[in-house]
């Protein structure tokens, strides 16, 4: 069997416990007998026999040849000794192995596969220059394997052994529990609570009080990034319960969970604080109070190698419009600091403008868009709404409220699409607004589809309840533009963004035609002068 699951000691231990409960407890294995220079083999009569199976199910997370296959030892001038390996100790039962550990040692995997398929273990020497001193009877092998790995390891096995991959049983350990959003979800929550108690009991941790459940659910949805999904990852659950147990003398309650989470946040917050200091000290320029044309606060997520958490950080985007040949200049792409997905987002923005204003010919302007003070490669399309809003602001010559920050991707029809890291992005902008002082008008604009992903800190929730900070959800770029500029995008009034932009584009096109006409007249005048001078000669 191939099982997609976590390659960890705790997961293997729980899997072994579950498998063992389904297997009969019966004697299996063999016994080797040594008689002078001859070795014979008989079925095991008791568990004390040298090659009797030790368990109906065993696990191996870290593997080498001796651990898996045992060894043949012969001290100088001494008798031969046979040492068992996992394949012998689990003979007649099930052996659970790490797929990644096997793939790192191709020789181990090839030998093991051959033994299991032939149902026979043949002794071998690990040193080709020193063959076995005696003939050792092969040992009958009745062994079933469960190979546990992540998708990367499974994909590698699929490429390496396609026939074996498709002939094996396949299963997945569910890593999340879905909560039905259309019901109260009490049954699922009760099952998840029992699951937590089971892991706590297995790890000899204190019992979990019901008062701890709200804090655990908040941390869980933060981990999964979805209000309707709870994690089943045994390692994550064990980690949070173990840390909470350090702050209680009896059972785990809400207070001990919150203390553990606060300590974790404090330990991991060093880089976050340094980045915020850069903004507050003016090294990174982020405006949170004024109104500026063609400038907007976007929201990004930064991930540093070796750092355990994603960091939400506001980013200033700016756009300039001038007469040109219709090119949308993405400065990040021009300088090779943008990935393919980012470039795709820029092209979608251009397609939306061409479609909205029914432009059937070359645009009469050139736009340049840039992430200010960005010096490393960026990727993703989560800044599409921010970039398009900055461009529309520059085209309409209408300012954007810098008290708002925006995130989201957009399609060619202007629909706002969901993005990742929404909690980190919101909290990153919130922290800057809080330290500079709330104005009561500050907030963020996010895709409506990301509402289910919200799992914000208590500090942000309290600020929202007190009217100090606001989260706006939008489904279309027109809604975002109305919030950012205070002007409707398209309605029956004579003053809206669409009409302002359309009028400016028409003026640019008219001025372009006048310039072309003037240039044509100049050229005709020069041609006539040259022709007249040629005739005089």
N, C-alpha and C positions, 0 to 999 in steps of 0.2 A: 504494500500500500504506500502511495505517496500522499503525504499530509502536509498541506500548507499551514504552518503554524510557527510559533516562536521557538527558536533554538536556545532555550534557557533551562537552567537547572530546575527551577520551580515548575515550569510547564511540563518538562519531562517527568518530574516526580508525580504530578497530578495525573498525567496521561498514563503512567505506569499503574497508579492506584486504580484508575478507572478500568484499564484493560485487565488487570489481575482479578478484579471482582467478577469478570465474566468468564474466567478460565477455570477448569477443574483442577483441583490440587492433587496431582498424581505423580508417581515416581517415573522418571524417565532418565535416559542417559546410559552410560556404560562404565565398565571397569577394566583398566589395563593391569595385567599381571606380569611381573618380571621374574623369569626363571633362567638364571645364568645368562646366556647370550641369546635368549629368546623372549619375545614379548607377545602375549596373547590378549585377546579381547573378548569379554563376555558382557551380557546385559547387566545393568546395575541392579543389585538386590536391596540396597539401602542408600540413603542420602549421604552416608559416610564414604561410599565408594569414590575413588579418586576422580572419576569423570562422570559422576552422577550430576544431573542438572540441579543447580542451586535454587532456581526460581522459574516459575512459568513465564515471567516477563522481566526483562532487564533493559537498562538504558545505557547508551554511550554518547556522551556529548563531545568529548575530546578523545581522539583515536590515534593509535599507532599500531604497528604490526603485532607487537607482543600483547597489547591490551585486547586486541580483537581476536588474534589467532593463537595466543599462547606461545610456548617456545619449548625447544628441546635443550636441556642442559646436561653437560657431562663434566664434572670437576676432574682435574688432572688425576688419572689413575683411579677414578671413582665410578660409581654406577650411573647409568643414564637416569635423568629425572625429567618427567614431562609436566609442564605447567599449563594449566587450563587458561583459555581466553573466554571472551564473552560468547563466542559461538558455541563453546562447549557448555558453559554454565547455563545458557538458555535453550539448550537442545531439547526439542520437543515442545517448545513454547514460542514466544514472540520476542524479538529483539528490536528495540526502538533506537534508531541511530540518527545522528546529525548528518543531513545530506551535505551541508557545506564542508564538514570535516572529511567526509568520504571523497568529495570532489577535489579537495586539496591534495589528496594522495591517490592518484589514479591507479597505482599498482594495487592498493588495498581494495578499491572498489572492483577492479577486474577480477581479483582472486575471490573476493566474497561472492560476487554474482555467480561465478562458475561453481563454487561449492554449493550454494543454495539450490541452483538449478539442477545440478547432478545429484544432490542429496547425499553428498559424501565429502568428508574432510580428509584430505591427504596431507600427511606431515611433510614439511619441507624445511630446508636449511636457509636461513637468511643470508648466509655467506656462501656464495657459489664455489669458493675455493676450499670449503670444508663441508663435504657432503655428510649426510646422516651416518652415524657409526653403525647403526643396525636398521634392519627393515622393520618398520612399525606398521602394523595393520591399519588400514584406513578406517575411519570412524563413521558409521552411518549418521546422517545429519537430517533431522526433520525440523526445519527452522522457517519461521515466517518473519518477514521484515516489515517494519514501518519506518519509512524514511521521512524525516521531518525537515522542512526547509522553507525559506521565503520564496517569493516569485522569481527572484534572480537565480537562486540555486536550481529551482525547478526548470526554468528556461534553459539553463546550462545543461542540465541532464537531458532535456528534450532534444537539444542539439547534438549532444554526445552519444546518446543511446535512444534514438527515436523508436525503435522496435520495442525496447523494454518499457519506455515511457508510456506508450499507448496500450501495452498489454497489462500494465499494473492497474490496480484499483486507485482511484483518485478521490480525495476528500479535502475539505477545508474546515479549519476551526474558525467559527465565526468570531470576529474580533469586536463586533458591536452588537448591541441589543436595540432594536428599533421600537420606539414608543409610539403607539397609535395616536396621532394628533387629533383624531376625530372622537376620541373617548378620553376618559380620565386617566387611563394608563395605569390604574392602581394595580392590576394584576402583574403587569410587566415590572413595575417598580417594586412590588413585593418579591417577585422572583429575583430581581437584581439585588435587593437587600439580603435575601437568603444566600445568594451567591457570595456576597461580601463576607457574610458570617462564616460560610464554609471555608473560604480562603484564610480568614483570621484564625479559625480553629486549626486548620492544617498547619499554619505557621506559628502556632502557640502564642497568638496575640490576644489582647483583651477583647471582650465582646463589644459589639457596636451598639450604642444606644440609638433609638429612633430619632433623637434630637440631632444626631450627626448627619442624618440623611440629607437635609437641605444643602448643607455645605459640601457634602460629597457629590451631590447632583450638580451643583454649580461648577465644581472643579472638573467633574466628568464631562459636562457639555462643553466646557472650555477646551478640554483635551481633544474631544471628537470634532469640535467646531460646528456642532449642530444640536439645537435644543431637543430634537426628537431621537437622538442617538446616545446611548450609554456604552462605555467601554467594557469589554469582557477580558481585556488584556490582564493576565494574572500578574505580570511583573509591575504594571502601572498600579494596580490595586494594592499589591503587597507593599509597594514603595510608599504610597500615601498613608496606608494603615500603620505601617511600621513607624513612620515619622510622627504620626499623630499619637501613637502609643508612648512616645518619649515625653509627651506633655501631659500625661495623666497618671494618676496613681491607681486608678481602678479601671473603669470602662471607657471606651472611646466615645466622646460626645462632640457636640458642635464646637465648643470652645477649644478643645484640643486639636480638632481638624483645622480650625481657623488659625490657631497659633502655628501649626506646622506649615500651613500655606504661606503665612506672613514671613516666617523664617526663610522659607524657600525663595520667596520673592526678594527678600533683602539680600540673600547670598548671590542671586543671579542678576542683580540690577545694576552692577557696576558700569557696564558699557552703555546702558540706557541713560544713566545719569550723566555720563561724560558727553553723550550726543546732545542731550538737552542743554547742558552747559554751553556747548558750542553755539546753540541758537540764542540762548539768553544773553550771552556775552557779545552777540553781534557778529561772531565769526561766520555763522551761517545765517543769511538774511531771510527771515520769515515775517511777513507783515500780518498782524492779527487785528488791525483796527481800521485801516483806511479803505478808500475806494480807488481802484486803479484800473485803467483801460488795458486790456490784453494781458493781464497778469492774474494768476489764480494759485491757490494753495492745493496742490495735489497730495495724496496720501500714498506712501510706499512702505514696503516691508523689506528690511535688511536682514540677511542671514550671514553670520560670520562662521567660518570653519572652526570647530572646536567649542563654539558657544552654544549653550543648550536651548536658547529661546530665540524666537524671531522678534525683531525690534521694529515697532511702528514709528515712522518719522515723516513729518510734513516736508514737502518738496515744492519749491517755487517754480512754476512753469510760466514762461512769457512768450508772447507772439507779437510779431510786427508785420504790418501789411504795407506794401508799396507797389508802385507800378512795375509790371514785369511780364514774363512770358507764361504765366500760369503755373509755375513750379511751386510745389509745396516742399520747402526746404526743411527736412528733419536734420537738425544739426548733429544730433546723436548718431544718426546713421551715416552722415557724411564723414564724421570723424571715427567711424567704426567702433562706436561705444554703445551700439544698440544691437539687440538680438533680433531674430527673424519674426518673433511674435509681436515685438514692439513695432517693427516696420509694417507688419500686416495691419496693426491698428491705425497707423498713420494713413495708409492707403484707403481704409474704410472711411476715415474722416473726410478725405478728399471726395470719395464717391458720394457721400451723403450731401455735401455742399453742391456738387454738380447736379444731383438729382433734385434737391429742394428748390433750387432757383432756375431749373429748366434751362441750364446753360448747355447749348448744343455745340459750342465752339470753344476755343481756348480761353481759359480764364484771363481776365484783363489785369490781374494782380499776382504778385508773388508773396507768399507767406513764409516766414521763418519761425520755427517753433523749437524751443530748447528747454531742457531741464537745467535751471541755473545751479551753479556750484556742484555739479555732478562730475566726478572725475574717474569713475569706474564704469564698467559695462552694466547696462540696465536691460531688462527684458520684461516681457509680459504686456498685456493690453489693458491693465487696470487703470491706466492713466488716459484712456481714450476719451472719457467724458470730460475730464479736466482739460485735455488738449483741445477738444472741439469747442468747449465753452470759451476758452481763451481766444481761439480764432474768431468765433462769432462775436465776442466782445470787441475785438480789434476791428472787425469788418463794420460793425454797427457804431463804433466809436462811443460805446457805452461802458461805464466802469463796472467792475466786479467787486462785490463786498468781500474784503479780505478777512472778515470775521468768520467766514465759512470756508471749510475745506471739503473737497469732493473726491470720491473714488468710484470706479465702475468702468466697465467696458461698454462699447456701443456697437450696434450692427449698422448695416447700410440704410436701414429704415429709421434709425434714431432710437430704437428700443435699448434701454439700459439693461445690461446683463450682469450676473453675479460675478464676484471676485473672491479671492482668498485673503486670509489674514485680516478680516474686517475688525475684530476686537482689538488687535494690536494697533491698527491704523487709527481707530477712534481714540484709544487711550494715549497714543503718541501726541496727537493734536490737543487733546484735553489737557495733558500735563503742561504744555506750553501756555495755553490760555489761562490755566489756573495760576501759574507762577507769575504771569504778567498782570493778572487781575481780571476777573470776569467783567464783561460789559453787559451781560444779559442777552446779547444778540449772537453770541458765538455758538457754533455747532458744526455738524458734518452732514454731508449729503451722501447717502449710500443707495445702492440698488434695492428696490423693494423685495426682490427675491432673496436678499441677504438677511432679512429680518429674522429668519429662523436660526441664523448662525450667531446671533448676539448672545454673549455670555460675559457681560462687562463686570468690572470690579465694583464693589459697593460704593466706592468714592464717586465713580462716574454716575451710578444710578441715583445716588443722593443729590448730586448736582442737577441732574435732569428733573428730579421731583421738585427741587427748589427753584426751578426756572432759570438756573444759571447757565445751562448748556442744553442744546437741542439736537436731536437726531432726526433728520428728514429722510424719508424714503421716496424714491421716484421710480417711475416705470419708463419714462421717455425723456429724451434730452430737453424737450420743451419745458418740462416741469423744473428741471435743474436750472435752466437759463432764467426762468421766471424768479426762482429763489435767489439766484446769484446777482441778478441785475435789478430786480424789482420791476421789470417791464415784461408784460406778456409776450410770448414768442409769436403767436399768431391768433388774433381774435378780430372782432368787428370794428374795434377802435382804429382811428387813423394813425395812432402812435403805437407801433409794436416793433419788435426786433426784426421780424421778417421783412416788413416794409422798409425799415431803415437800411437793412443790408441790401435788399433788392434795388432800392434807389441809388445806393452808393455804387453798386456794381454797374448799373446802367450809366451813371455819370462817368465812371472809369472807362466804359466802353465808348461813350460819346467823345470823351477827351482823347481816347486812343485813336478814334477815327479822324478827329480834327488834326491831331498830330500827324497822322498818316497822310491826310489831304494836304496839309501844309508842306510836308516833306516832298510829296509828289509834285506840287506846284514849283517848288524850288528846283527839283530835278529837271522838270520840263523847261524852266527858264534857262538853266545852265545848258541844256541840250541845244536850245534855240540859239543861244549865244555862240556856242561852239560851231554849230552848223553855219551860222551867218559869217563867222570869221573864216571858216573853211572855204566858203563860196567866194569871198573877196580875194582869196589867193588864186 
